[in-house]
């Protein structure tokens, strides 16, 4: 894009997404595409952004540091400077069955703290997104901005990380996809230990 005098014009891009705290000292899991410059899953997924702001449910804001990111699994680990935070735990996605209830929490369209419910509608779903393509499919309403948020079982354990939707219209049509905890947990542990 060029301005009136032919000089390049740049504009600041912003992205909204979701995440969840896994440790009271401020470690946060999200999708890599949420913290990457570009729009949508896979778009410029290796491009770094200038700053990441985390807003908690109590409206406190923190600048986050990227501990590590993995483009293949679309996962990222952030850290904020805080203590005594409420946190969630990963569950066992290997015991999840089709028909089990699932609860998604996130920030769809910037409407933070939105909770939706549905069922697990398929396991090991391949959506053509790459090497680690074995998603949990759910009909819990997931929309733009839910990426990186948790998919809970009824015991309150994270069994998946909401990461993609299938939609010809851009809105929810009952086909949401989450990275299963069995894949995400070891990647997050490795990111926390080594940064890669």
Secondary structure as a PSIPRED ss2 file (coil, helix, strand):
# PSIPRED VFORMAT (PSIPRED V4.0)

   1 X C   1.000  0.000  0.000
   2 X E   0.000  0.000  1.000
   3 X C   1.000  0.000  0.000
   4 X C   1.000  0.000  0.000
   5 X C   1.000  0.000  0.000
   6 X C   1.000  0.000  0.000
   7 X C   1.000  0.000  0.000
   8 X E   0.000  0.000  1.000
   9 X C   1.000  0.000  0.000
  10 X C   1.000  0.000  0.000
  11 X C   1.000  0.000  0.000
  12 X C   1.000  0.000  0.000
  13 X C   1.000  0.000  0.000
  14 X C   1.000  0.000  0.000
  15 X C   1.000  0.000  0.000
  16 X C   1.000  0.000  0.000
  17 X C   1.000  0.000  0.000
  18 X C   1.000  0.000  0.000
  19 X C   1.000  0.000  0.000
  20 X E   0.000  0.000  1.000
  21 X E   0.000  0.000  1.000
  22 X C   1.000  0.000  0.000
  23 X C   1.000  0.000  0.000
  24 X C   1.000  0.000  0.000
  25 X C   1.000  0.000  0.000
  26 X C   1.000  0.000  0.000
  27 X E   0.000  0.000  1.000
  28 X E   0.000  0.000  1.000
  29 X E   0.000  0.000  1.000
  30 X E   0.000  0.000  1.000
  31 X E   0.000  0.000  1.000
  32 X H   0.000  1.000  0.000
  33 X H   0.000  1.000  0.000
  34 X H   0.000  1.000  0.000
  35 X H   0.000  1.000  0.000
  36 X E   0.000  0.000  1.000
  37 X C   1.000  0.000  0.000
  38 X C   1.000  0.000  0.000
  39 X C   1.000  0.000  0.000
  40 X C   1.000  0.000  0.000
  41 X C   1.000  0.000  0.000
  42 X C   1.000  0.000  0.000
  43 X C   1.000  0.000  0.000
  44 X C   1.000  0.000  0.000
  45 X C   1.000  0.000  0.000
  46 X C   1.000  0.000  0.000
  47 X C   1.000  0.000  0.000
  48 X E   0.000  0.000  1.000
  49 X C   1.000  0.000  0.000
  50 X C   1.000  0.000  0.000
  51 X C   1.000  0.000  0.000
  52 X C   1.000  0.000  0.000
  53 X E   0.000  0.000  1.000
  54 X E   0.000  0.000  1.000
  55 X E   0.000  0.000  1.000
  56 X C   1.000  0.000  0.000
  57 X C   1.000  0.000  0.000
  58 X C   1.000  0.000  0.000
  59 X C   1.000  0.000  0.000
  60 X C   1.000  0.000  0.000
  61 X E   0.000  0.000  1.000
  62 X E   0.000  0.000  1.000
  63 X E   0.000  0.000  1.000
  64 X C   1.000  0.000  0.000
  65 X E   0.000  0.000  1.000
  66 X E   0.000  0.000  1.000
  67 X E   0.000  0.000  1.000
  68 X E   0.000  0.000  1.000
  69 X E   0.000  0.000  1.000
  70 X E   0.000  0.000  1.000
  71 X C   1.000  0.000  0.000
  72 X C   1.000  0.000  0.000
  73 X C   1.000  0.000  0.000
  74 X C   1.000  0.000  0.000
  75 X E   0.000  0.000  1.000
  76 X E   0.000  0.000  1.000
  77 X E   0.000  0.000  1.000
  78 X E   0.000  0.000  1.000
  79 X E   0.000  0.000  1.000
  80 X C   1.000  0.000  0.000
  81 X C   1.000  0.000  0.000
  82 X C   1.000  0.000  0.000
  83 X C   1.000  0.000  0.000
  84 X C   1.000  0.000  0.000
  85 X C   1.000  0.000  0.000
  86 X C   1.000  0.000  0.000
  87 X C   1.000  0.000  0.000
  88 X C   1.000  0.000  0.000
  89 X C   1.000  0.000  0.000
  90 X E   0.000  0.000  1.000
  91 X C   1.000  0.000  0.000
  92 X C   1.000  0.000  0.000
  93 X H   0.000  1.000  0.000
  94 X H   0.000  1.000  0.000
  95 X H   0.000  1.000  0.000
  96 X C   1.000  0.000  0.000
  97 X C   1.000  0.000  0.000
  98 X C   1.000  0.000  0.000
  99 X C   1.000  0.000  0.000
 100 X C   1.000  0.000  0.000
 101 X E   0.000  0.000  1.000
 102 X E   0.000  0.000  1.000
 103 X E   0.000  0.000  1.000
 104 X E   0.000  0.000  1.000
 105 X E   0.000  0.000  1.000
 106 X E   0.000  0.000  1.000
 107 X C   1.000  0.000  0.000
 108 X H   0.000  1.000  0.000
 109 X H   0.000  1.000  0.000
 110 X H   0.000  1.000  0.000
 111 X C   1.000  0.000  0.000
 112 X C   1.000  0.000  0.000
 113 X C   1.000  0.000  0.000
 114 X E   0.000  0.000  1.000
 115 X E   0.000  0.000  1.000
 116 X E   0.000  0.000  1.000
 117 X E   0.000  0.000  1.000
 118 X E   0.000  0.000  1.000
 119 X E   0.000  0.000  1.000
 120 X E   0.000  0.000  1.000
 121 X E   0.000  0.000  1.000
 122 X E   0.000  0.000  1.000
 123 X E   0.000  0.000  1.000
 124 X E   0.000  0.000  1.000
 125 X E   0.000  0.000  1.000
 126 X C   1.000  0.000  0.000
 127 X C   1.000  0.000  0.000
 128 X C   1.000  0.000  0.000
 129 X C   1.000  0.000  0.000
 130 X C   1.000  0.000  0.000
 131 X C   1.000  0.000  0.000
 132 X C   1.000  0.000  0.000
 133 X C   1.000  0.000  0.000
 134 X C   1.000  0.000  0.000
 135 X E   0.000  0.000  1.000
 136 X E   0.000  0.000  1.000
 137 X E   0.000  0.000  1.000
 138 X E   0.000  0.000  1.000
 139 X C   1.000  0.000  0.000
 140 X C   1.000  0.000  0.000
 141 X C   1.000  0.000  0.000
 142 X C   1.000  0.000  0.000
 143 X C   1.000  0.000  0.000
 144 X C   1.000  0.000  0.000
 145 X C   1.000  0.000  0.000
 146 X C   1.000  0.000  0.000
 147 X C   1.000  0.000  0.000
 148 X C   1.000  0.000  0.000
 149 X C   1.000  0.000  0.000
 150 X E   0.000  0.000  1.000
 151 X E   0.000  0.000  1.000
 152 X E   0.000  0.000  1.000
 153 X C   1.000  0.000  0.000
 154 X C   1.000  0.000  0.000
 155 X C   1.000  0.000  0.000
 156 X C   1.000  0.000  0.000
 157 X C   1.000  0.000  0.000
 158 X E   0.000  0.000  1.000
 159 X E   0.000  0.000  1.000
 160 X E   0.000  0.000  1.000
 161 X E   0.000  0.000  1.000
 162 X E   0.000  0.000  1.000
 163 X E   0.000  0.000  1.000
 164 X E   0.000  0.000  1.000
 165 X E   0.000  0.000  1.000
 166 X C   1.000  0.000  0.000
 167 X C   1.000  0.000  0.000
 168 X C   1.000  0.000  0.000
 169 X C   1.000  0.000  0.000
 170 X C   1.000  0.000  0.000
 171 X C   1.000  0.000  0.000
 172 X C   1.000  0.000  0.000
 173 X C   1.000  0.000  0.000
 174 X C   1.000  0.000  0.000
 175 X C   1.000  0.000  0.000
 176 X E   0.000  0.000  1.000
 177 X E   0.000  0.000  1.000
 178 X E   0.000  0.000  1.000
 179 X E   0.000  0.000  1.000
 180 X E   0.000  0.000  1.000
 181 X H   0.000  1.000  0.000
 182 X H   0.000  1.000  0.000
 183 X H   0.000  1.000  0.000
 184 X H   0.000  1.000  0.000
 185 X H   0.000  1.000  0.000
 186 X H   0.000  1.000  0.000
 187 X H   0.000  1.000  0.000
 188 X H   0.000  1.000  0.000
 189 X H   0.000  1.000  0.000
 190 X H   0.000  1.000  0.000
 191 X H   0.000  1.000  0.000
 192 X H   0.000  1.000  0.000
 193 X H   0.000  1.000  0.000
 194 X H   0.000  1.000  0.000
 195 X C   1.000  0.000  0.000
 196 X C   1.000  0.000  0.000
